[in-house]
Amino acid sequence: MLEITELQRDYITEVLNISMGSAAAVLSEMVNEEVSLSVPEVDFLQRNAAANKFDQTNAARMSGVTQSMRGALTGDALLMFPEEKTLSIVRILLGDTVPVESLTEMEQEAMCEIGNIILNAVVSSVADLLKKEIMSSLPRFIKGTGSEIFSVETCDNNDLVMFLKVDFGLESQSINGYVTLMLNVDSLHDFISQLDEQISAV
């Protein structure tokens, strides 16, 4: 099991907090309303433990988007929200002009747009931290339970997940979302090693 120090955790949180601020600014401009994204709560868990934590925290199914990463990090980046909240998020993005019956048709497209903004902000901030290139695929819409989304049955449960909890809020409402980076063990150990180099250089 990978252990990280409080200094490492604080450093990652600080870097990701900057990226969340950038993503919130872009989303605010899109919806013409202030969007707040909280300071991420960072944890490192094995894939099956992350899925269990996810399901224990969220009784409902989740929906969101995923992007594959390659380069300095190899794995998948995910953004997820409780499934019953996604239409509220679509309404936030598209405004009140869209009829309710049309929201579900636009759900995937809107979620991919939001996911692209938030995940690219996170991945870009990690790439800047490592001073290396990380390439991402186009966002893909997903939904399911934690075990389904994390594909626990078909993956190596020794893989580790950088698990981030983020509050996505507007003046009118607050919605809990989750950003996760699912990395294989070698990739995550490389990340921690490079993180230590950056901390030492500060």
C-alpha positions as CSV (number, residue, x, y, z in Angstrom):
1,M,0.0,0.0,0.0
2,L,1.3,3.4,-0.9
3,E,1.9,5.8,1.9
4,I,2.1,9.6,1.4
5,T,3.2,12.2,3.8
6,E,1.2,15.2,5.0
7,L,3.6,17.4,3.1
8,Q,3.0,15.5,-0.1
9,R,-0.8,15.6,0.4
10,D,-0.7,19.3,1.1
11,Y,1.4,20.0,-1.9
12,I,-0.9,18.1,-4.2
13,T,-4.0,19.8,-2.7
14,E,-2.4,23.2,-3.2
15,V,-1.7,22.5,-6.9
16,L,-5.2,21.0,-7.5
17,N,-6.8,23.9,-5.7
18,I,-5.3,26.3,-8.3
19,S,-6.6,24.1,-11.1
20,M,-10.1,24.0,-9.5
21,G,-10.1,27.8,-9.4
22,S,-9.3,28.0,-13.1
23,A,-12.0,25.5,-14.0
24,A,-14.6,27.4,-11.9
25,A,-13.7,30.6,-13.7
26,V,-14.3,29.0,-17.1
27,L,-17.6,27.4,-15.9
28,S,-18.8,30.7,-14.4
29,E,-18.3,32.4,-17.7
30,M,-20.3,29.7,-19.5
31,V,-23.3,29.9,-17.2
32,N,-23.0,33.6,-16.4
33,E,-23.1,32.9,-12.7
34,E,-20.5,32.3,-10.0
35,V,-19.5,28.6,-9.8
36,S,-17.6,27.4,-6.8
37,L,-15.4,24.4,-6.7
38,S,-14.1,23.5,-3.3
39,V,-10.6,22.6,-2.2
40,P,-10.2,18.9,-3.1
41,E,-10.0,16.4,-0.4
42,V,-7.1,14.1,-1.5
43,D,-6.8,10.4,-0.7
44,F,-4.9,7.5,-2.2
45,L,-6.7,4.2,-2.2
46,Q,-6.6,0.8,-3.9
47,R,-9.1,0.6,-6.7
48,N,-11.5,-1.8,-4.9
49,A,-11.3,0.3,-1.7
50,A,-12.1,3.4,-3.7
51,A,-15.2,1.7,-5.2
52,N,-16.4,0.6,-1.8
53,K,-15.9,4.1,-0.4
54,F,-17.7,5.6,-3.4
55,D,-20.7,3.3,-3.0
56,Q,-20.9,3.8,0.8
57,T,-20.9,7.6,0.4
58,N,-23.4,7.5,-2.5
59,A,-26.4,5.3,-2.3
60,A,-27.5,6.3,-5.7
61,R,-25.9,5.5,-9.0
62,M,-23.5,8.1,-10.5
63,S,-23.0,9.6,-13.9
64,G,-20.2,11.6,-15.4
65,V,-17.3,11.5,-17.8
66,T,-14.0,9.7,-18.2
67,Q,-10.8,10.5,-20.2
68,S,-7.8,8.3,-20.8
69,M,-4.4,9.7,-20.0
70,R,-1.0,8.8,-21.5
71,G,2.5,10.3,-21.3
72,A,3.9,11.3,-17.9
73,L,0.9,9.5,-16.3
74,T,-0.9,6.4,-17.6
75,G,-4.5,5.8,-16.5
76,D,-8.0,7.3,-16.5
77,A,-9.4,10.6,-15.2
78,L,-13.0,10.6,-14.1
79,L,-15.5,13.3,-13.0
80,M,-18.7,11.9,-11.4
81,F,-21.9,13.3,-9.9
82,P,-24.9,11.6,-8.3
83,E,-27.1,10.6,-11.2
84,E,-30.2,12.4,-9.9
85,K,-28.2,15.7,-9.9
86,T,-27.0,15.5,-13.5
87,L,-30.2,17.1,-15.0
88,S,-29.7,20.0,-12.5
89,I,-26.2,20.4,-13.8
90,V,-27.4,20.3,-17.4
91,R,-30.0,23.0,-16.5
92,I,-27.2,25.1,-15.0
93,L,-25.2,24.9,-18.2
94,L,-28.0,25.3,-20.7
95,G,-30.2,27.8,-18.8
96,D,-33.9,27.9,-18.4
97,T,-34.7,28.2,-22.1
98,V,-34.4,24.4,-22.7
99,P,-37.7,22.5,-22.2
100,V,-37.5,19.9,-19.5
101,E,-38.3,17.0,-21.9
102,S,-35.2,18.0,-23.9
103,L,-32.8,17.9,-21.0
104,T,-32.2,14.2,-21.0
105,E,-31.3,14.3,-24.7
106,M,-28.6,16.8,-24.0
107,E,-27.4,15.3,-20.7
108,Q,-24.4,13.4,-22.2
109,E,-23.2,16.3,-24.4
110,A,-23.5,18.8,-21.5
111,M,-21.8,16.5,-19.0
112,C,-18.9,15.9,-21.4
113,E,-18.5,19.6,-21.8
114,I,-18.3,20.2,-18.1
115,G,-16.1,17.1,-17.6
116,N,-13.7,18.3,-20.3
117,I,-13.2,21.6,-18.6
118,I,-12.7,20.2,-15.1
119,L,-10.6,17.2,-16.0
120,N,-8.4,19.1,-18.4
121,A,-7.8,21.6,-15.6
122,V,-6.8,18.8,-13.2
123,V,-4.6,17.0,-15.7
124,S,-3.0,20.2,-16.9
125,S,-2.1,21.2,-13.3
126,V,-0.5,17.8,-12.7
127,A,1.4,18.0,-16.0
128,D,2.6,21.5,-15.0
129,L,3.6,20.2,-11.6
130,L,5.6,17.3,-13.1
131,K,6.9,19.6,-15.9
132,K,6.0,16.8,-18.4
133,E,3.4,16.3,-21.0
134,I,0.2,14.4,-20.3
135,M,-2.2,13.7,-23.2
136,S,-5.9,13.1,-22.7
137,S,-8.5,11.4,-24.9
138,L,-11.9,13.0,-25.7
139,P,-14.4,12.8,-22.8
140,R,-16.8,9.8,-22.7
141,F,-20.1,9.7,-20.8
142,I,-20.4,7.0,-18.1
143,K,-22.9,6.0,-15.4
144,G,-23.2,3.2,-12.8
145,T,-22.3,2.2,-9.3
146,G,-18.8,2.7,-7.9
147,S,-17.8,-0.9,-8.7
148,E,-19.2,-0.6,-12.3
149,I,-17.5,2.7,-12.9
150,F,-14.2,1.6,-11.4
151,S,-14.5,-1.7,-13.3
152,V,-13.2,-3.6,-10.2
153,E,-14.1,-7.0,-11.6
154,T,-12.0,-6.6,-14.7
155,C,-9.0,-4.7,-13.3
156,D,-6.0,-5.3,-11.0
157,N,-7.2,-4.3,-7.6
158,N,-3.7,-3.4,-6.7
159,D,-4.0,-0.4,-9.0
160,L,-4.2,2.8,-6.9
161,V,-6.6,5.7,-7.2
162,M,-5.9,9.3,-6.4
163,F,-9.4,10.1,-5.1
164,L,-10.5,13.7,-4.9
165,K,-13.8,14.9,-3.5
166,V,-14.9,18.3,-4.8
167,D,-18.0,20.4,-4.0
168,F,-19.6,21.9,-7.1
169,G,-21.8,24.8,-6.2
170,L,-23.8,27.8,-7.3
171,E,-25.6,30.4,-5.2
172,S,-28.8,28.4,-5.7
173,Q,-27.5,24.9,-4.9
174,S,-24.5,22.8,-4.0
175,I,-23.7,19.4,-5.6
176,N,-21.0,17.0,-4.5
177,G,-18.8,15.7,-7.3
178,Y,-15.8,13.5,-7.4
179,V,-12.6,13.7,-9.5
180,T,-10.5,10.6,-9.6
181,L,-7.2,9.7,-11.3
182,M,-6.9,6.0,-11.7
183,L,-3.2,5.1,-12.2
184,N,-1.4,1.8,-12.3
185,V,1.1,1.2,-9.5
186,D,4.2,2.1,-11.6
187,S,2.7,5.3,-12.8
188,L,1.6,6.4,-9.4
189,H,5.0,5.6,-7.8
190,D,6.6,7.7,-10.6
191,F,4.2,10.5,-9.8
192,I,5.1,10.4,-6.1
193,S,8.9,10.3,-6.9
194,Q,8.6,13.3,-9.2
195,L,6.4,15.1,-6.6
196,D,9.2,14.7,-4.1
197,E,11.6,16.3,-6.6
198,Q,9.4,19.3,-7.0
199,I,8.9,19.7,-3.2
200,S,12.7,19.5,-2.7
201,A,13.2,22.2,-5.3
202,V,10.8,24.7,-3.6
